């Protein structure tokens, strides 16, 4: 089992996936969209099945969101 988070592009067609992801949210209100995202995370987490990879992915996502929020705060104060 692969125990490291793959950060290289691993999709054959990233744009196609991004379109599919966007299309899956069509017609949903914000609460339903959040539910779809949560369900997708659970389904893909189960598919990955490696707690070390999932732990790394969650930590990285959190760090990236916090960095993005910090940049937004700095931009508002300039």
Order of alpha helices (4+ residues) and beta strands (2+ residues): alpha-alpha-alpha
